[in-house]
Amino acid sequence: MRNSRRGEVDPFIVMDVLAAARAAEAQGRHIVHMEVGQPATPAPAAARARLAAMLDGDALGYTQATGLPELRSAIAQLYDKWYGISVDPARIVVTAGASGAFVLAFSALFDTGDRIGIGRPGYPSYRQILHALGLTAVDIETQAENRLQPVPGDVAAHGLDGLLVASPANPSGTMLGREDLGALIEACRAQGAAFISDEIYHGLEYEAEAVTALALSDEAYVINSFSKFFSMTGWRVGWMVVPEVHVRRVENLAANMFICASHAAQVAALGALDAQDECRANVAVYQRNRDLMLAGLPKAGFTRIAPPDGAFYVYADVSDITEDSRAFCAEVLDKAGVAITPGLDFDPVRGHQTVRFSYAGATDDIKEGLRRLAAFMATR
């Protein structure tokens, strides 16, 4: 049987960890989940109520390829509320999760073989989607002194056609300030490279507020999602803001690739936008969890951690503990009943010496997980 080289993508290791954790639970064990970046809370009550009210009276058929006009307008209002900037709703494209937005952005911006820079460590699916589309993912080895983020010199040094950055980032939780983000955008402009900003963890910040690339450039592609702040991972609805001259290009791609994002999910998303007080209450829980992690992980022996400005992750260097993060995570799951993610997902070169902890769960689970980790490390 024929096989496409485009289909030769690496597995998403965190999903393997989740599967192993679920298998342990099926055997009756209690597992503390610190592996997946998934809020423990459901979609906001207003989101569920809005969809429920429509189920008996609306066929929920196809929508416009770019999304419900009402939803696009509401997202535009979000930019005014959060950042004080005006965004034309016509520039907003509702997508099948942020993942659908990445597929559309890469397809609209790049040709086969083009070189797109991604920070390492970084979200693994960037690399795999680029590969599947026949594009070249250029790993940029980021440094701790740069908060594990790319720097402007990387753009010309790697001969990039595009650069994708995330702030707050996964797995590190670090953010780019206005000056640093602006410098990266300017470096791309000077190189003639496209700039894509992954902002799906905006709203999940604990000290400084996240900066949107839209405040600095009208030429950037900005991608966001209802998955994280709005606690709607399984609903698979996201959006991106594109330059005005690219709207029709992206619309045509969206219509042919996806037809539209789920109508039901878009209706729920409209309700979620009216539930920001509830979502802010969730962020307060993450804040408490973050404080617990920053205090508890060093006591357990995980002392080399990136400063988590946002999102809900702690990325730790465990080179003083193990040279095989995958085996170490399997041991932690087996002996401590805590599921954590090996860094190999995020950094194929240095990831054997790193792990990621998620603190998106309930606070009591975080406390129990830290207790188990401390006990495990004390006997190791």
Rosetta blueprint (number, residue, H / E / L):
1 M L
2 R L
3 N L
4 S L
5 R H
6 R H
7 G H
8 E L
9 V L
10 D L
11 P L
12 F L
13 I H
14 V H
15 M H
16 D H
17 V H
18 L H
19 A H
20 A H
21 A H
22 R H
23 A H
24 A H
25 E H
26 A H
27 Q L
28 G L
29 R L
30 H L
31 I L
32 V E
33 H E
34 M L
35 E L
36 V L
37 G L
38 Q L
39 P L
40 A L
41 T L
42 P L
43 A L
44 P L
45 A H
46 A H
47 A H
48 R H
49 A H
50 R H
51 L H
52 A H
53 A H
54 M H
55 L H
56 D L
57 G L
58 D L
59 A L
60 L L
61 G L
62 Y L
63 T L
64 Q L
65 A L
66 T L
67 G L
68 L L
69 P H
70 E H
71 L H
72 R H
73 S H
74 A H
75 I H
76 A H
77 Q H
78 L H
79 Y H
80 D H
81 K H
82 W H
83 Y H
84 G L
85 I L
86 S L
87 V L
88 D L
89 P H
90 A H
91 R H
92 I E
93 V E
94 V E
95 T E
96 A L
97 G H
98 A H
99 S H
100 G H
101 A H
102 F H
103 V H
104 L H
105 A H
106 F H
107 S H
108 A H
109 L H
110 F L
111 D L
112 T L
113 G L
114 D L
115 R E
116 I E
117 G E
118 I E
119 G E
120 R E
121 P L
122 G L
123 Y L
124 P H
125 S H
126 Y H
127 R H
128 Q H
129 I H
130 L H
131 H H
132 A H
133 L L
134 G L
135 L L
136 T E
137 A E
138 V E
139 D E
140 I E
141 E E
142 T L
143 Q L
144 A H
145 E H
146 N H
147 R L
148 L L
149 Q L
150 P L
151 V L
152 P L
153 G H
154 D H
155 V H
156 A H
157 A H
158 H L
159 G L
160 L L
161 D L
162 G E
163 L E
164 L E
165 V E
166 A E
167 S L
168 P L
169 A L
170 N L
171 P L
172 S L
173 G L
174 T L
175 M L
176 L L
177 G L
178 R H
179 E H
180 D H
181 L H
182 G H
183 A H
184 L H
185 I H
186 E H
187 A H
188 C H
189 R H
190 A H
191 Q H
192 G L
193 A L
194 A E
195 F E
196 I E
197 S E
198 D E
199 E L
200 I L
201 Y L
202 H L
203 G L
204 L L
205 E E
206 Y L
207 E L
208 A L
209 E L
210 A L
211 V L
212 T L
213 A H
214 L H
215 A H
216 L L
217 S L
218 D L
219 E L
220 A L
221 Y E
222 V E
223 I E
224 N E
225 S E
226 F L
227 S L
228 K L
229 F L
230 F L
231 S L
232 M L
233 T H
234 G H
235 W H
236 R L
237 V L
238 G E
239 W E
240 M E
241 V E
242 V L
243 P L
244 E H
245 V H
246 H H
247 V H
248 R H
249 R H
250 V H
251 E H
252 N H
253 L H
254 A H
255 A H
256 N H
257 M H
258 F L
259 I L
260 C L
261 A L
262 S L
263 H H
264 A H
265 A H
266 Q H
267 V H
268 A H
269 A H
270 L H
271 G H
272 A H
273 L H
274 D L
275 A L
276 Q H
277 D H
278 E H
279 C H
280 R H
281 A H
282 N H
283 V H
284 A H
285 V H
286 Y H
287 Q H
288 R H
289 N H
290 R H
291 D H
292 L H
293 M H
294 L H
295 A H
296 G H
297 L H
298 P H
299 K H
300 A H
301 G L
302 F L
303 T L
304 R E
305 I E
306 A L
307 P L
308 P L
309 D L
310 G E
311 A L
312 F L
313 Y E
314 V E
315 Y E
316 A E
317 D E
318 V L
319 S L
320 D L
321 I L
322 T L
323 E L
324 D L
325 S H
326 R H
327 A H
328 F H
329 C H
330 A H
331 E H
332 V H
333 L H
334 D H
335 K H
336 A H
337 G L
338 V E
339 A E
340 I L
341 T E
342 P E
343 G H
344 L H
345 D H
346 F L
347 D L
348 P L
349 V L
350 R L
351 G H
352 H H
353 Q H
354 T E
355 V E
356 R E
357 F E
358 S E
359 Y L
360 A L
361 G L
362 A L
363 T H
364 D H
365 D H
366 I H
367 K H
368 E H
369 G H
370 L H
371 R H
372 R H
373 L H
374 A H
375 A H
376 F H
377 M H
378 A H
379 T L
380 R L
